Amino acid sequence: MFFLLSLLDNWVVYDGDTTSNPLFTVTKNVSLLNTKSLAHVSSTGSKTKRVIYEIEGSYTQRCCSVYDDKRQCVAEIKRKEAVGGVTFGGDVFRLLVQPEIDPTVAMALVVVLDQMFM
């Protein structure tokens, strides 16, 4: 997948190395209100964009969820749990993916979130 940052904290995701026919856009939520929403994932195929996923939680804490348009959790990012008192760094986490979302899309969202919050 190929990613491009555009204006207003908006990332455009493409399939492969091409910049034609974007798969979707991810927009960072920049609301000043205390909200759980990190970003919205929108379709790009039609004239009216519709939100297909919403990402909530804290990416910096590696604790966030991806919800579909029916508010079902389709993917989760969680810190990897240590065994025997050993702690892992922030870059060690688990990505739990439900059958309702393509695993490559879920991983693409992780890459975009990493770009948003680095």
Biopython code that builds the backbone (N, CA, C, O; Angstrom):
import numpy as np
from Bio.PDB.StructureBuilder import StructureBuilder

atoms = [
    (1, "MET", "N", (0.837, -1.172, 0.000)),
    (1, "MET", "CA", (0.000, 0.000, 0.000)),
    (1, "MET", "C", (0.881, 1.233, 0.000)),
    (1, "MET", "O", (2.019, 1.206, 0.468)),
    (2, "PHE", "N", (0.344, 2.296, -0.525)),
    (2, "PHE", "CA", (1.061, 3.544, -0.696)),
    (2, "PHE", "C", (0.269, 4.635, 0.016)),
    (2, "PHE", "O", (-0.954, 4.685, -0.108)),
    (3, "PHE", "N", (0.949, 5.515, 0.766)),
    (3, "PHE", "CA", (0.288, 6.543, 1.567)),
    (3, "PHE", "C", (0.775, 7.919, 1.147)),
    (3, "PHE", "O", (1.958, 8.111, 0.865)),
    (4, "LEU", "N", (-0.141, 8.871, 1.109)),
    (4, "LEU", "CA", (0.212, 10.258, 0.849)),
    (4, "LEU", "C", (-0.463, 11.140, 1.888)),
    (4, "LEU", "O", (-1.649, 10.979, 2.175)),
    (5, "LEU", "N", (0.298, 12.074, 2.450)),
    (5, "LEU", "CA", (-0.273, 13.060, 3.365)),
    (5, "LEU", "C", (-0.736, 14.233, 2.543)),
    (5, "LEU", "O", (0.004, 14.751, 1.707)),
    (6, "SER", "N", (-1.976, 14.658, 2.783)),
    (6, "SER", "CA", (-2.462, 15.854, 2.118)),
    (6, "SER", "C", (-2.729, 16.906, 3.195)),
    (6, "SER", "O", (-2.365, 16.709, 4.354)),
    (7, "LEU", "N", (-3.336, 17.976, 2.835)),
    (7, "LEU", "CA", (-3.616, 19.044, 3.787)),
    (7, "LEU", "C", (-4.620, 18.598, 4.847)),
    (7, "LEU", "O", (-5.372, 17.645, 4.643)),
    (8, "LEU", "N", (-4.622, 19.297, 5.979)),
    (8, "LEU", "CA", (-5.583, 19.088, 7.063)),
    (8, "LEU", "C", (-5.482, 17.722, 7.713)),
    (8, "LEU", "O", (-6.508, 17.135, 8.058)),
    (9, "ASP", "N", (-4.272, 17.196, 7.892)),
    (9, "ASP", "CA", (-4.087, 15.902, 8.542)),
    (9, "ASP", "C", (-4.957, 14.822, 7.908)),
    (9, "ASP", "O", (-5.701, 14.119, 8.592)),
    (10, "ASN", "N", (-4.849, 14.712, 6.625)),
    (10, "ASN", "CA", (-5.637, 13.760, 5.851)),
    (10, "ASN", "C", (-4.672, 12.874, 5.055)),
    (10, "ASN", "O", (-3.877, 13.385, 4.266)),
    (11, "TRP", "N", (-4.733, 11.562, 5.254)),
    (11, "TRP", "CA", (-3.870, 10.624, 4.554)),
    (11, "TRP", "C", (-4.697, 9.874, 3.521)),
    (11, "TRP", "O", (-5.817, 9.446, 3.801)),
    (12, "VAL", "N", (-4.143, 9.720, 2.337)),
    (12, "VAL", "CA", (-4.805, 9.001, 1.258)),
    (12, "VAL", "C", (-4.064, 7.685, 1.073)),
    (12, "VAL", "O", (-2.839, 7.669, 0.950)),
    (13, "VAL", "N", (-4.807, 6.582, 1.054)),
    (13, "VAL", "CA", (-4.208, 5.247, 0.969)),
    (13, "VAL", "C", (-4.526, 4.653, -0.401)),
    (13, "VAL", "O", (-5.677, 4.611, -0.835)),
    (14, "TYR", "N", (-3.455, 4.193, -1.073)),
    (14, "TYR", "CA", (-3.559, 3.600, -2.399)),
    (14, "TYR", "C", (-3.128, 2.147, -2.343)),
    (14, "TYR", "O", (-2.404, 1.740, -1.434)),
    (15, "ASP", "N", (-3.570, 1.377, -3.303)),
    (15, "ASP", "CA", (-3.158, -0.006, -3.426)),
    (15, "ASP", "C", (-1.911, -0.069, -4.294)),
    (15, "ASP", "O", (-1.946, 0.308, -5.465)),
    (16, "GLY", "N", (-0.824, -0.538, -3.730)),
    (16, "GLY", "CA", (0.415, -0.650, -4.489)),
    (16, "GLY", "C", (1.153, 0.663, -4.581)),
    (16, "GLY", "O", (1.052, 1.504, -3.687)),
    (17, "ASP", "N", (1.901, 0.845, -5.663)),
    (17, "ASP", "CA", (2.737, 2.027, -5.844)),
    (17, "ASP", "C", (2.100, 3.087, -6.727)),
    (17, "ASP", "O", (2.780, 4.028, -7.135)),
    (18, "THR", "N", (0.849, 2.964, -7.025)),
    (18, "THR", "CA", (0.182, 3.898, -7.922)),
    (18, "THR", "C", (-0.521, 5.006, -7.141)),
    (18, "THR", "O", (-0.906, 4.808, -5.989)),
    (19, "THR", "N", (-0.684, 6.149, -7.756)),
    (19, "THR", "CA", (-1.434, 7.243, -7.134)),
    (19, "THR", "C", (-2.781, 7.455, -7.824)),
    (19, "THR", "O", (-3.358, 8.541, -7.762)),
    (20, "SER", "N", (-3.267, 6.420, -8.471)),
    (20, "SER", "CA", (-4.607, 6.498, -9.060)),
    (20, "SER", "C", (-5.526, 5.555, -8.288)),
    (20, "SER", "O", (-5.075, 4.558, -7.723)),
    (21, "ASN", "N", (-6.773, 5.870, -8.271)),
    (21, "ASN", "CA", (-7.796, 5.073, -7.592)),
    (21, "ASN", "C", (-7.476, 4.823, -6.112)),
    (21, "ASN", "O", (-7.166, 3.694, -5.730)),
    (22, "PRO", "N", (-7.549, 5.858, -5.288)),
    (22, "PRO", "CA", (-7.278, 5.650, -3.857)),
    (22, "PRO", "C", (-8.282, 4.695, -3.232)),
    (22, "PRO", "O", (-9.452, 4.670, -3.615)),
    (23, "LEU", "N", (-7.814, 3.904, -2.258)),
    (23, "LEU", "CA", (-8.688, 2.958, -1.559)),
    (23, "LEU", "C", (-9.570, 3.671, -0.546)),
    (23, "LEU", "O", (-10.777, 3.437, -0.485)),
    (24, "PHE", "N", (-8.953, 4.552, 0.256)),
    (24, "PHE", "CA", (-9.693, 5.308, 1.254)),
    (24, "PHE", "C", (-8.829, 6.440, 1.779)),
    (24, "PHE", "O", (-7.631, 6.499, 1.504)),
    (25, "THR", "N", (-9.446, 7.341, 2.538)),
    (25, "THR", "CA", (-8.714, 8.419, 3.188)),
    (25, "THR", "C", (-8.886, 8.283, 4.691)),
    (25, "THR", "O", (-9.918, 7.811, 5.169)),
    (26, "VAL", "N", (-7.867, 8.700, 5.429)),
    (26, "VAL", "CA", (-7.912, 8.682, 6.880)),
    (26, "VAL", "C", (-7.690, 10.110, 7.348)),
    (26, "VAL", "O", (-6.676, 10.726, 7.021)),
    (27, "THR", "N", (-8.638, 10.635, 8.111)),
    (27, "THR", "CA", (-8.577, 12.007, 8.586)),
    (27, "THR", "C", (-8.412, 12.023, 10.097)),
    (27, "THR", "O", (-9.208, 11.435, 10.828)),
    (28, "LYS", "N", (-7.370, 12.702, 10.554)),
    (28, "LYS", "CA", (-7.109, 12.825, 11.983)),
    (28, "LYS", "C", (-8.143, 13.739, 12.607)),
    (28, "LYS", "O", (-8.447, 14.806, 12.075)),
    (29, "ASN", "N", (-8.681, 13.313, 13.739)),
    (29, "ASN", "CA", (-9.644, 14.140, 14.460)),
    (29, "ASN", "C", (-8.869, 15.200, 15.219)),
    (29, "ASN", "O", (-8.040, 14.876, 16.070)),
    (30, "VAL", "N", (-9.129, 16.457, 14.920)),
    (30, "VAL", "CA", (-8.425, 17.559, 15.565)),
    (30, "VAL", "C", (-9.371, 18.393, 16.428)),
    (30, "VAL", "O", (-9.144, 19.587, 16.626)),
    (31, "SER", "N", (-10.413, 17.778, 16.932)),
    (31, "SER", "CA", (-11.392, 18.463, 17.772)),
    (31, "SER", "C", (-10.752, 18.875, 19.095)),
    (31, "SER", "O", (-9.951, 18.134, 19.666)),
    (32, "LEU", "N", (-11.106, 20.038, 19.564)),
    (32, "LEU", "CA", (-10.612, 20.504, 20.853)),
    (32, "LEU", "C", (-11.404, 19.914, 22.010)),
    (32, "LEU", "O", (-10.985, 20.007, 23.164)),
    (33, "LEU", "N", (-12.534, 19.315, 21.711)),
    (33, "LEU", "CA", (-13.336, 18.677, 22.741)),
    (33, "LEU", "C", (-12.670, 17.378, 23.166)),
    (33, "LEU", "O", (-11.966, 16.747, 22.377)),
    (34, "ASN", "N", (-12.892, 16.984, 24.400)),
    (34, "ASN", "CA", (-12.340, 15.722, 24.885)),
    (34, "ASN", "C", (-13.130, 14.584, 24.250)),
    (34, "ASN", "O", (-14.249, 14.285, 24.667)),
    (35, "THR", "N", (-12.550, 13.963, 23.256)),
    (35, "THR", "CA", (-13.238, 12.906, 22.526)),
    (35, "THR", "C", (-12.325, 11.695, 22.406)),
    (35, "THR", "O", (-11.101, 11.823, 22.418)),
    (36, "LYS", "N", (-12.930, 10.525, 22.291)),
    (36, "LYS", "CA", (-12.157, 9.286, 22.137)),
    (36, "LYS", "C", (-11.739, 9.063, 20.691)),
    (36, "LYS", "O", (-10.864, 8.243, 20.417)),
    (37, "SER", "N", (-12.353, 9.781, 19.776)),
    (37, "SER", "CA", (-12.106, 9.560, 18.363)),
    (37, "SER", "C", (-10.725, 10.064, 17.947)),
    (37, "SER", "O", (-10.388, 11.227, 18.166)),
    (38, "LEU", "N", (-9.933, 9.180, 17.347)),
    (38, "LEU", "CA", (-8.609, 9.547, 16.836)),
    (38, "LEU", "C", (-8.669, 9.934, 15.366)),
    (38, "LEU", "O", (-8.025, 10.891, 14.934)),
    (39, "ALA", "N", (-9.459, 9.168, 14.598)),
    (39, "ALA", "CA", (-9.483, 9.373, 13.155)),
    (39, "ALA", "C", (-10.730, 8.747, 12.550)),
    (39, "ALA", "O", (-11.369, 7.878, 13.143)),
    (40, "HIS", "N", (-11.056, 9.216, 11.348)),
    (40, "HIS", "CA", (-12.153, 8.664, 10.563)),
    (40, "HIS", "C", (-11.589, 8.152, 9.249)),
    (40, "HIS", "O", (-10.747, 8.803, 8.630)),
    (41, "VAL", "N", (-12.052, 6.992, 8.829)),
    (41, "VAL", "CA", (-11.653, 6.402, 7.558)),
    (41, "VAL", "C", (-12.850, 6.528, 6.618)),
    (41, "VAL", "O", (-13.947, 6.057, 6.918)),
    (42, "SER", "N", (-12.617, 7.172, 5.478)),
    (42, "SER", "CA", (-13.714, 7.438, 4.546)),
    (42, "SER", "C", (-13.471, 6.765, 3.207)),
    (42, "SER", "O", (-12.334, 6.594, 2.766)),
    (43, "SER", "N", (-14.568, 6.391, 2.579)),
    (43, "SER", "CA", (-14.492, 5.814, 1.235)),
    (43, "SER", "C", (-14.144, 6.918, 0.248)),
    (43, "SER", "O", (-14.371, 8.098, 0.517)),
    (44, "THR", "N", (-13.598, 6.531, -0.881)),
    (44, "THR", "CA", (-13.237, 7.518, -1.903)),
    (44, "THR", "C", (-13.889, 7.233, -3.240)),
    (44, "THR", "O", (-13.727, 8.012, -4.180)),
    (45, "GLY", "N", (-14.619, 6.141, -3.350)),
    (45, "GLY", "CA", (-15.161, 5.722, -4.635)),
    (45, "GLY", "C", (-16.345, 6.515, -5.125)),
    (45, "GLY", "O", (-16.546, 6.620, -6.335)),
    (46, "SER", "N", (-17.135, 7.075, -4.238)),
    (46, "SER", "CA", (-18.345, 7.776, -4.681)),
    (46, "SER", "C", (-18.155, 9.281, -4.538)),
    (46, "SER", "O", (-17.152, 9.744, -3.995)),
    (47, "LYS", "N", (-19.132, 10.035, -5.031)),
    (47, "LYS", "CA", (-19.059, 11.495, -4.955)),
    (47, "LYS", "C", (-19.251, 11.984, -3.522)),
    (47, "LYS", "O", (-18.722, 13.030, -3.145)),
    (48, "THR", "N", (-19.996, 11.239, -2.733)),
    (48, "THR", "CA", (-20.178, 11.602, -1.334)),
    (48, "THR", "C", (-19.356, 10.659, -0.480)),
    (48, "THR", "O", (-19.548, 9.443, -0.506)),
    (49, "LYS", "N", (-18.438, 11.236, 0.276)),
    (49, "LYS", "CA", (-17.614, 10.409, 1.152)),
    (49, "LYS", "C", (-18.464, 9.939, 2.320)),
    (49, "LYS", "O", (-19.254, 10.700, 2.878)),
    (50, "ARG", "N", (-18.292, 8.686, 2.678)),
    (50, "ARG", "CA", (-18.975, 8.178, 3.856)),
    (50, "ARG", "C", (-17.936, 7.537, 4.762)),
    (50, "ARG", "O", (-16.971, 6.933, 4.295)),
    (51, "VAL", "N", (-18.147, 7.678, 6.053)),
    (51, "VAL", "CA", (-17.228, 7.103, 7.021)),
    (51, "VAL", "C", (-17.449, 5.595, 7.054)),
    (51, "VAL", "O", (-18.564, 5.131, 7.293)),
    (52, "ILE", "N", (-16.390, 4.836, 6.815)),
    (52, "ILE", "CA", (-16.504, 3.380, 6.834)),
    (52, "ILE", "C", (-15.916, 2.790, 8.116)),
    (52, "ILE", "O", (-16.310, 1.706, 8.545)),
    (53, "TYR", "N", (-14.968, 3.513, 8.727)),
    (53, "TYR", "CA", (-14.397, 3.091, 10.006)),
    (53, "TYR", "C", (-14.130, 4.326, 10.866)),
    (53, "TYR", "O", (-13.840, 5.409, 10.358)),
    (54, "GLU", "N", (-14.233, 4.136, 12.161)),
    (54, "GLU", "CA", (-13.831, 5.166, 13.107)),
    (54, "GLU", "C", (-12.838, 4.532, 14.071)),
    (54, "GLU", "O", (-13.037, 3.412, 14.541)),
    (55, "ILE", "N", (-11.775, 5.260, 14.355)),
    (55, "ILE", "CA", (-10.738, 4.749, 15.249)),
    (55, "ILE", "C", (-10.804, 5.539, 16.544)),
    (55, "ILE", "O", (-10.752, 6.769, 16.538)),
    (56, "GLU", "N", (-10.920, 4.816, 17.661)),
    (56, "GLU", "CA", (-11.036, 5.445, 18.973)),
    (56, "GLU", "C", (-9.976, 4.906, 19.916)),
    (56, "GLU", "O", (-9.497, 3.785, 19.751)),
    (57, "GLY", "N", (-9.615, 5.706, 20.901)),
    (57, "GLY", "CA", (-8.675, 5.278, 21.931)),
    (57, "GLY", "C", (-7.443, 6.140, 21.951)),
    (57, "GLY", "O", (-7.504, 7.335, 21.661)),
    (58, "SER", "N", (-6.314, 5.532, 22.297)),
    (58, "SER", "CA", (-5.036, 6.238, 22.380)),
    (58, "SER", "C", (-3.975, 5.430, 21.643)),
    (58, "SER", "O", (-3.561, 4.366, 22.102)),
    (59, "TYR", "N", (-3.540, 5.945, 20.495)),
    (59, "TYR", "CA", (-2.510, 5.224, 19.760)),
    (59, "TYR", "C", (-1.166, 5.315, 20.473)),
    (59, "TYR", "O", (-0.383, 4.366, 20.431)),
    (60, "THR", "N", (-0.890, 6.426, 21.120)),
    (60, "THR", "CA", (0.381, 6.558, 21.832)),
    (60, "THR", "C", (0.498, 5.541, 22.963)),
    (60, "THR", "O", (1.604, 5.133, 23.320)),
    (61, "GLN", "N", (-0.634, 5.132, 23.527)),
    (61, "GLN", "CA", (-0.646, 4.090, 24.556)),
    (61, "GLN", "C", (-0.842, 2.702, 23.951)),
    (61, "GLN", "O", (-0.874, 1.709, 24.679)),
    (62, "ARG", "N", (-0.972, 2.626, 22.634)),
    (62, "ARG", "CA", (-1.229, 1.372, 21.908)),
    (62, "ARG", "C", (-2.469, 0.665, 22.465)),
    (62, "ARG", "O", (-2.466, -0.533, 22.748)),
    (63, "CYS", "N", (-3.513, 1.458, 22.604)),
    (63, "CYS", "CA", (-4.786, 0.946, 23.115)),
    (63, "CYS", "C", (-5.906, 1.631, 22.338)),
    (63, "CYS", "O", (-6.454, 2.638, 22.787)),
    (64, "CYS", "N", (-6.243, 1.085, 21.178)),
    (64, "CYS", "CA", (-7.318, 1.690, 20.400)),
    (64, "CYS", "C", (-8.071, 0.633, 19.611)),
    (64, "CYS", "O", (-7.595, -0.483, 19.403)),
    (65, "SER", "N", (-9.260, 1.022, 19.180)),
    (65, "SER", "CA", (-10.171, 0.115, 18.479)),
    (65, "SER", "C", (-10.640, 0.744, 17.180)),
    (65, "SER", "O", (-10.769, 1.963, 17.071)),
    (66, "VAL", "N", (-10.892, -0.115, 16.194)),
    (66, "VAL", "CA", (-11.436, 0.307, 14.910)),
    (66, "VAL", "C", (-12.873, -0.204, 14.850)),
    (66, "VAL", "O", (-13.123, -1.400, 14.996)),
    (67, "TYR", "N", (-13.814, 0.716, 14.632)),
    (67, "TYR", "CA", (-15.232, 0.368, 14.552)),
    (67, "TYR", "C", (-15.727, 0.563, 13.130)),
    (67, "TYR", "O", (-15.343, 1.521, 12.458)),
    (68, "ASP", "N", (-16.581, -0.348, 12.671)),
    (68, "ASP", "CA", (-17.166, -0.199, 11.345)),
    (68, "ASP", "C", (-18.362, 0.744, 11.416)),
    (68, "ASP", "O", (-18.641, 1.319, 12.468)),
    (69, "ASP", "N", (-19.066, 0.903, 10.304)),
    (69, "ASP", "CA", (-20.198, 1.834, 10.260)),
    (69, "ASP", "C", (-21.400, 1.360, 11.078)),
    (69, "ASP", "O", (-22.352, 2.118, 11.264)),
    (70, "LYS", "N", (-21.371, 0.113, 11.572)),
    (70, "LYS", "CA", (-22.431, -0.398, 12.453)),
    (70, "LYS", "C", (-21.992, -0.378, 13.913)),
    (70, "LYS", "O", (-22.676, -0.922, 14.779)),
    (71, "ARG", "N", (-20.838, 0.257, 14.187)),
    (71, "ARG", "CA", (-20.241, 0.370, 15.527)),
    (71, "ARG", "C", (-19.803, -0.983, 16.088)),
    (71, "ARG", "O", (-19.772, -1.164, 17.305)),
    (72, "GLN", "N", (-19.471, -1.922, 15.225)),
    (72, "GLN", "CA", (-18.899, -3.194, 15.651)),
    (72, "GLN", "C", (-17.381, -3.053, 15.638)),
    (72, "GLN", "O", (-16.811, -2.508, 14.693)),
    (73, "CYS", "N", (-16.735, -3.540, 16.679)),
    (73, "CYS", "CA", (-15.277, -3.496, 16.743)),
    (73, "CYS", "C", (-14.717, -4.526, 15.766)),
    (73, "CYS", "O", (-14.963, -5.723, 15.912)),
    (74, "VAL", "N", (-13.960, -4.057, 14.766)),
    (74, "VAL", "CA", (-13.423, -4.955, 13.747)),
    (74, "VAL", "C", (-11.916, -5.158, 13.882)),
    (74, "VAL", "O", (-11.359, -6.073, 13.275)),
    (75, "ALA", "N", (-11.253, -4.312, 14.674)),
    (75, "ALA", "CA", (-9.817, -4.470, 14.916)),
    (75, "ALA", "C", (-9.449, -3.727, 16.198)),
    (75, "ALA", "O", (-10.064, -2.723, 16.556)),
    (76, "GLU", "N", (-8.422, -4.253, 16.883)),
    (76, "GLU", "CA", (-7.945, -3.628, 18.105)),
    (76, "GLU", "C", (-6.431, -3.628, 18.135)),
    (76, "GLU", "O", (-5.786, -4.580, 17.695)),
    (77, "ILE", "N", (-5.878, -2.562, 18.651)),
    (77, "ILE", "CA", (-4.443, -2.478, 18.898)),
    (77, "ILE", "C", (-4.283, -2.479, 20.408)),
    (77, "ILE", "O", (-4.864, -1.645, 21.102)),
    (78, "LYS", "N", (-3.491, -3.420, 20.916)),
    (78, "LYS", "CA", (-3.269, -3.543, 22.354)),
    (78, "LYS", "C", (-1.783, -3.722, 22.616)),
    (78, "LYS", "O", (-1.063, -4.326, 21.821)),
    (79, "ARG", "N", (-1.343, -3.187, 23.740)),
    (79, "ARG", "CA", (0.045, -3.411, 24.151)),
    (79, "ARG", "C", (0.266, -4.892, 24.380)),
    (79, "ARG", "O", (-0.609, -5.586, 24.897)),
    (80, "LYS", "N", (1.404, -5.360, 24.005)),
    (80, "LYS", "CA", (1.772, -6.754, 24.261)),
    (80, "LYS", "C", (1.993, -6.921, 25.758)),
    (80, "LYS", "O", (2.728, -6.156, 26.382)),
    (81, "GLU", "N", (1.349, -7.927, 26.319)),
    (81, "GLU", "CA", (1.448, -8.162, 27.753)),
    (81, "GLU", "C", (2.746, -8.877, 28.084)),
    (81, "GLU", "O", (3.126, -9.850, 27.433)),
    (82, "ALA", "N", (3.411, -8.375, 29.103)),
    (82, "ALA", "CA", (4.687, -8.954, 29.511)),
    (82, "ALA", "C", (4.466, -10.214, 30.331)),
    (82, "ALA", "O", (3.450, -10.362, 31.009)),
    (83, "VAL", "N", (5.432, -11.115, 30.256)),
    (83, "VAL", "CA", (5.398, -12.346, 31.043)),
    (83, "VAL", "C", (6.571, -12.305, 32.014)),
    (83, "VAL", "O", (7.702, -12.028, 31.617)),
    (84, "GLY", "N", (6.304, -12.576, 33.260)),
    (84, "GLY", "CA", (7.377, -12.628, 34.255)),
    (84, "GLY", "C", (7.971, -11.281, 34.600)),
    (84, "GLY", "O", (9.141, -11.204, 34.972)),
    (85, "GLY", "N", (7.193, -10.215, 34.485)),
    (85, "GLY", "CA", (7.673, -8.898, 34.879)),
    (85, "GLY", "C", (8.486, -8.163, 33.833)),
    (85, "GLY", "O", (8.940, -7.047, 34.085)),
    (86, "VAL", "N", (8.681, -8.755, 32.675)),
    (86, "VAL", "CA", (9.425, -8.097, 31.602)),
    (86, "VAL", "C", (8.485, -7.122, 30.898)),
    (86, "VAL", "O", (7.357, -7.479, 30.558)),
    (87, "THR", "N", (8.947, -5.899, 30.681)),
    (87, "THR", "CA", (8.112, -4.929, 29.981)),
    (87, "THR", "C", (8.636, -4.733, 28.562)),
    (87, "THR", "O", (9.836, -4.834, 28.306)),
    (88, "PHE", "N", (7.726, -4.454, 27.662)),
    (88, "PHE", "CA", (8.059, -4.223, 26.265)),
    (88, "PHE", "C", (7.969, -2.732, 25.977)),
    (88, "PHE", "O", (7.288, -1.997, 26.691)),
    (89, "GLY", "N", (8.652, -2.292, 24.941)),
    (89, "GLY", "CA", (8.578, -0.903, 24.522)),
    (89, "GLY", "C", (7.242, -0.606, 23.849)),
    (89, "GLY", "O", (6.440, -1.503, 23.593)),
    (90, "GLY", "N", (7.029, 0.670, 23.573)),
    (90, "GLY", "CA", (5.778, 1.095, 22.956)),
    (90, "GLY", "C", (5.571, 0.575, 21.550)),
    (90, "GLY", "O", (4.448, 0.579, 21.045)),
    (91, "ASP", "N", (6.642, 0.128, 20.909)),
    (91, "ASP", "CA", (6.503, -0.367, 19.543)),
    (91, "ASP", "C", (6.169, -1.855, 19.481)),
    (91, "ASP", "O", (6.108, -2.429, 18.393)),
    (92, "VAL", "N", (5.954, -2.482, 20.626)),
    (92, "VAL", "CA", (5.568, -3.894, 20.671)),
    (92, "VAL", "C", (4.092, -3.954, 21.066)),
    (92, "VAL", "O", (3.721, -3.603, 22.187)),
    (93, "PHE", "N", (3.277, -4.395, 20.146)),
    (93, "PHE", "CA", (1.832, -4.438, 20.393)),
    (93, "PHE", "C", (1.212, -5.574, 19.604)),
    (93, "PHE", "O", (1.854, -6.190, 18.753)),
    (94, "ARG", "N", (-0.060, -5.838, 19.909)),
    (94, "ARG", "CA", (-0.819, -6.866, 19.185)),
    (94, "ARG", "C", (-1.873, -6.181, 18.346)),
    (94, "ARG", "O", (-2.484, -5.200, 18.770)),
    (95, "LEU", "N", (-2.080, -6.701, 17.166)),
    (95, "LEU", "CA", (-3.160, -6.241, 16.300)),
    (95, "LEU", "C", (-4.146, -7.387, 16.173)),
    (95, "LEU", "O", (-3.849, -8.406, 15.550)),
    (96, "LEU", "N", (-5.313, -7.220, 16.762)),
    (96, "LEU", "CA", (-6.355, -8.241, 16.714)),
    (96, "LEU", "C", (-7.336, -7.858, 15.616)),
    (96, "LEU", "O", (-7.928, -6.779, 15.660)),
    (97, "VAL", "N", (-7.513, -8.735, 14.630)),
    (97, "VAL", "CA", (-8.329, -8.431, 13.458)),
    (97, "VAL", "C", (-9.489, -9.405, 13.381)),
    (97, "VAL", "O", (-9.292, -10.619, 13.433)),
    (98, "GLN", "N", (-10.692, -8.878, 13.257)),
    (98, "GLN", "CA", (-11.898, -9.684, 13.104)),
    (98, "GLN", "C", (-12.112, -9.993, 11.619)),
    (98, "GLN", "O", (-11.566, -9.304, 10.758)),
    (99, "PRO", "N", (-12.908, -11.030, 11.317)),
    (99, "PRO", "CA", (-13.137, -11.412, 9.913)),
    (99, "PRO", "C", (-13.826, -10.328, 9.073)),
    (99, "PRO", "O", (-13.789, -10.390, 7.844)),
    (100, "GLU", "N", (-14.447, -9.347, 9.711)),
    (100, "GLU", "CA", (-15.188, -8.315, 8.973)),
    (100, "GLU", "C", (-14.288, -7.275, 8.309)),
    (100, "GLU", "O", (-14.782, -6.434, 7.558)),
    (101, "ILE", "N", (-12.981, -7.311, 8.567)),
    (101, "ILE", "CA", (-12.071, -6.342, 7.952)),
    (101, "ILE", "C", (-10.887, -7.093, 7.343)),
    (101, "ILE", "O", (-10.408, -8.078, 7.907)),
    (102, "ASP", "N", (-10.432, -6.627, 6.213)),
    (102, "ASP", "CA", (-9.270, -7.212, 5.546)),
    (102, "ASP", "C", (-8.031, -6.925, 6.405)),
    (102, "ASP", "O", (-7.802, -5.774, 6.775)),
    (103, "PRO", "N", (-7.236, -7.938, 6.725)),
    (103, "PRO", "CA", (-6.042, -7.717, 7.556)),
    (103, "PRO", "C", (-5.064, -6.693, 6.969)),
    (103, "PRO", "O", (-4.387, -5.990, 7.719)),
    (104, "THR", "N", (-4.984, -6.603, 5.640)),
    (104, "THR", "CA", (-4.086, -5.609, 5.051)),
    (104, "THR", "C", (-4.599, -4.195, 5.284)),
    (104, "THR", "O", (-3.806, -3.267, 5.446)),
    (105, "VAL", "N", (-5.915, -4.021, 5.303)),
    (105, "VAL", "CA", (-6.500, -2.714, 5.609)),
    (105, "VAL", "C", (-6.231, -2.364, 7.073)),
    (105, "VAL", "O", (-5.871, -1.228, 7.381)),
    (106, "ALA", "N", (-6.404, -3.332, 7.975)),
    (106, "ALA", "CA", (-6.135, -3.094, 9.397)),
    (106, "ALA", "C", (-4.678, -2.693, 9.603)),
    (106, "ALA", "O", (-4.401, -1.771, 10.370)),
    (107, "MET", "N", (-3.754, -3.359, 8.942)),
    (107, "MET", "CA", (-2.339, -3.013, 9.080)),
    (107, "MET", "C", (-2.047, -1.657, 8.448)),
    (107, "MET", "O", (-1.226, -0.902, 8.968)),
    (108, "ALA", "N", (-2.697, -1.339, 7.348)),
    (108, "ALA", "CA", (-2.526, -0.022, 6.726)),
    (108, "ALA", "C", (-2.973, 1.071, 7.698)),
    (108, "ALA", "O", (-2.351, 2.131, 7.766)),
    (109, "LEU", "N", (-4.041, 0.822, 8.443)),
    (109, "LEU", "CA", (-4.499, 1.798, 9.426)),
    (109, "LEU", "C", (-3.465, 1.989, 10.540)),
    (109, "LEU", "O", (-3.278, 3.103, 11.029)),
    (110, "VAL", "N", (-2.798, 0.911, 10.937)),
    (110, "VAL", "CA", (-1.731, 1.013, 11.944)),
    (110, "VAL", "C", (-0.598, 1.887, 11.412)),
    (110, "VAL", "O", (-0.072, 2.730, 12.139)),
    (111, "VAL", "N", (-0.223, 1.693, 10.157)),
    (111, "VAL", "CA", (0.854, 2.486, 9.566)),
    (111, "VAL", "C", (0.463, 3.961, 9.511)),
    (111, "VAL", "O", (1.277, 4.831, 9.823)),
    (112, "VAL", "N", (-0.773, 4.247, 9.119)),
    (112, "VAL", "CA", (-1.239, 5.631, 9.063)),
    (112, "VAL", "C", (-1.254, 6.238, 10.467)),
    (112, "VAL", "O", (-0.811, 7.372, 10.654)),
    (113, "LEU", "N", (-1.761, 5.492, 11.457)),
    (113, "LEU", "CA", (-1.767, 6.004, 12.832)),
    (113, "LEU", "C", (-0.352, 6.286, 13.312)),
    (113, "LEU", "O", (-0.118, 7.271, 14.013)),
    (114, "ASP", "N", (0.583, 5.437, 12.946)),
    (114, "ASP", "CA", (1.973, 5.660, 13.325)),
    (114, "ASP", "C", (2.491, 6.958, 12.730)),
    (114, "ASP", "O", (3.225, 7.692, 13.391)),
    (115, "GLN", "N", (2.122, 7.248, 11.497)),
    (115, "GLN", "CA", (2.513, 8.502, 10.852)),
    (115, "GLN", "C", (1.844, 9.710, 11.525)),
    (115, "GLN", "O", (2.460, 10.765, 11.675)),
    (116, "MET", "N", (0.591, 9.545, 11.921)),
    (116, "MET", "CA", (-0.146, 10.635, 12.566)),
    (116, "MET", "C", (0.423, 11.017, 13.916)),
    (116, "MET", "O", (0.470, 12.196, 14.268)),
    (117, "PHE", "N", (0.854, 10.020, 14.670)),
    (117, "PHE", "CA", (1.226, 10.243, 16.071)),
    (117, "PHE", "C", (2.701, 10.033, 16.351)),
    (117, "PHE", "O", (3.061, 9.757, 17.495)),
    (118, "MET", "N", (3.573, 10.152, 15.355)),
    (118, "MET", "CA", (4.999, 9.983, 15.598)),
    (118, "MET", "C", (5.647, 11.237, 16.115)),
    (118, "MET", "O", (6.852, 11.250, 16.368)),
]
sb = StructureBuilder()
sb.init_structure("model")
sb.init_model(0)
sb.init_chain("A")
sb.init_seg("    ")
for serial, (resi, resn, name, xyz) in enumerate(atoms, 1):
    if name == "N":
        sb.init_residue(resn, " ", resi, " ")
    sb.init_atom(name, np.array(xyz, "f"), 0.0, 1.0, " ", f" {name:<3s}", serial, name[0])
structure = sb.get_structure()
